[in-house]
Amino acid sequence: MEKSKSFPGYVCSNTGEFGDQENSQNSYNFNGPRTKDDAQLKRKKRVATYNMFTTEGKIKSTVRDSFKWIKTKLSDIRYSV
Protein backbone atom coordinates (compact mmCIF):
# COMPACT_ATOMS: atom_id res chain seq x y z
CA MET A 1 0.00 0.00 0.00
CA GLU A 2 1.23 3.42 -0.84
CA LYS A 3 0.49 6.66 0.90
CA SER A 4 -1.31 9.43 -0.89
CA LYS A 5 0.76 12.54 -1.63
CA SER A 6 -2.27 14.83 -1.28
CA PHE A 7 -3.48 13.38 2.00
CA PRO A 8 -0.57 12.16 4.16
CA GLY A 9 -2.83 10.20 6.55
CA TYR A 10 -4.70 8.41 3.76
CA VAL A 11 -3.46 5.02 2.60
CA CYS A 12 -4.44 3.95 -0.88
CA SER A 13 -5.52 0.32 -1.12
CA ASN A 14 -5.13 0.19 -4.91
CA THR A 15 -1.83 -0.80 -6.45
CA GLY A 16 -0.42 0.09 -9.82
CA GLU A 17 -1.17 3.08 -11.99
CA PHE A 18 -4.93 2.57 -12.30
CA GLY A 19 -5.44 0.27 -9.34
CA ASP A 20 -6.90 -3.22 -9.38
CA GLN A 21 -10.54 -2.22 -9.43
CA GLU A 22 -11.22 -4.31 -12.54
CA ASN A 23 -10.19 -7.43 -10.65
CA SER A 24 -11.97 -6.71 -7.38
CA GLN A 25 -15.17 -8.62 -6.69
CA ASN A 26 -17.40 -5.62 -5.93
CA SER A 27 -16.13 -3.18 -8.55
CA TYR A 28 -18.62 -1.06 -10.46
CA ASN A 29 -19.25 -1.10 -14.17
CA PHE A 30 -21.83 0.79 -16.23
CA ASN A 31 -24.54 -1.71 -15.25
CA GLY A 32 -23.98 -1.48 -11.49
CA PRO A 33 -21.96 -3.51 -9.02
CA ARG A 34 -20.66 -6.93 -10.02
CA THR A 35 -20.94 -9.87 -7.67
CA LYS A 36 -20.36 -13.59 -7.97
CA ASP A 37 -24.06 -14.31 -7.52
CA ASP A 38 -25.17 -12.39 -10.62
CA ALA A 39 -24.81 -15.42 -12.89
CA GLN A 40 -26.63 -17.65 -10.42
CA LEU A 41 -29.42 -15.09 -9.97
CA LYS A 42 -29.85 -14.69 -13.74
CA ARG A 43 -30.00 -18.48 -14.10
CA LYS A 44 -32.69 -18.76 -11.42
CA LYS A 45 -34.77 -16.04 -13.10
CA ARG A 46 -34.39 -17.72 -16.50
CA VAL A 47 -35.42 -21.12 -15.13
CA ALA A 48 -38.42 -19.54 -13.37
CA THR A 49 -39.48 -17.95 -16.67
CA TYR A 50 -39.20 -21.31 -18.46
CA ASN A 51 -41.31 -22.95 -15.76
CA MET A 52 -43.92 -20.21 -16.09
CA PHE A 53 -44.13 -20.74 -19.87
CA THR A 54 -44.48 -24.49 -19.35
CA THR A 55 -47.29 -24.04 -16.85
CA GLU A 56 -49.03 -21.53 -19.11
CA GLY A 57 -48.85 -23.97 -22.01
CA LYS A 58 -50.29 -26.79 -19.91
CA ILE A 59 -53.21 -24.60 -18.80
CA LYS A 60 -53.96 -23.53 -22.37
CA SER A 61 -53.86 -27.14 -23.52
CA THR A 62 -56.21 -28.24 -20.74
CA VAL A 63 -58.72 -25.47 -21.52
CA ARG A 64 -58.55 -26.27 -25.25
CA ASP A 65 -59.13 -29.97 -24.61
CA SER A 66 -62.04 -29.16 -22.27
CA PHE A 67 -63.76 -27.06 -24.94
CA LYS A 68 -63.26 -29.82 -27.49
CA TRP A 69 -64.77 -32.38 -25.08
CA ILE A 70 -67.79 -30.14 -24.37
CA LYS A 71 -68.28 -29.48 -28.10
CA THR A 72 -68.21 -33.18 -28.99
CA LYS A 73 -70.60 -34.06 -26.13
CA LEU A 74 -73.09 -31.41 -27.20
CA SER A 75 -72.77 -32.51 -30.83
CA ASP A 76 -73.38 -36.15 -29.85
CA ILE A 77 -76.45 -35.20 -27.84
CA ARG A 78 -77.86 -33.01 -30.61
CA TYR A 79 -77.28 -35.37 -33.54
CA SER A 80 -77.94 -38.66 -31.75
CA VAL A 81 -81.70 -38.04 -31.56
Phi, psi and omega in degrees: 000140180246151180275147178284140178283330182283321182238101186299330182275353185266130177253126180277130181271349179275147177243158179084182184291314182254359182083174180254037182293331179295330183268348182285154186291322185254030180287159182262145169233190184292339181264004180113189183289146177260137174224167180291332186278356181301315182295318180294320179295317178298320179297316180298318178295318180295317179295321178297321178295317177300316179297323178296316178297321179296314180296318179299318178295320179295320180295315179299318180296319180296316179295318179298315179295324179296317178296321178297317180298314179298317181298316180292323179295315179294322178295318179297319181292319183291314186268357180275349182285000000 
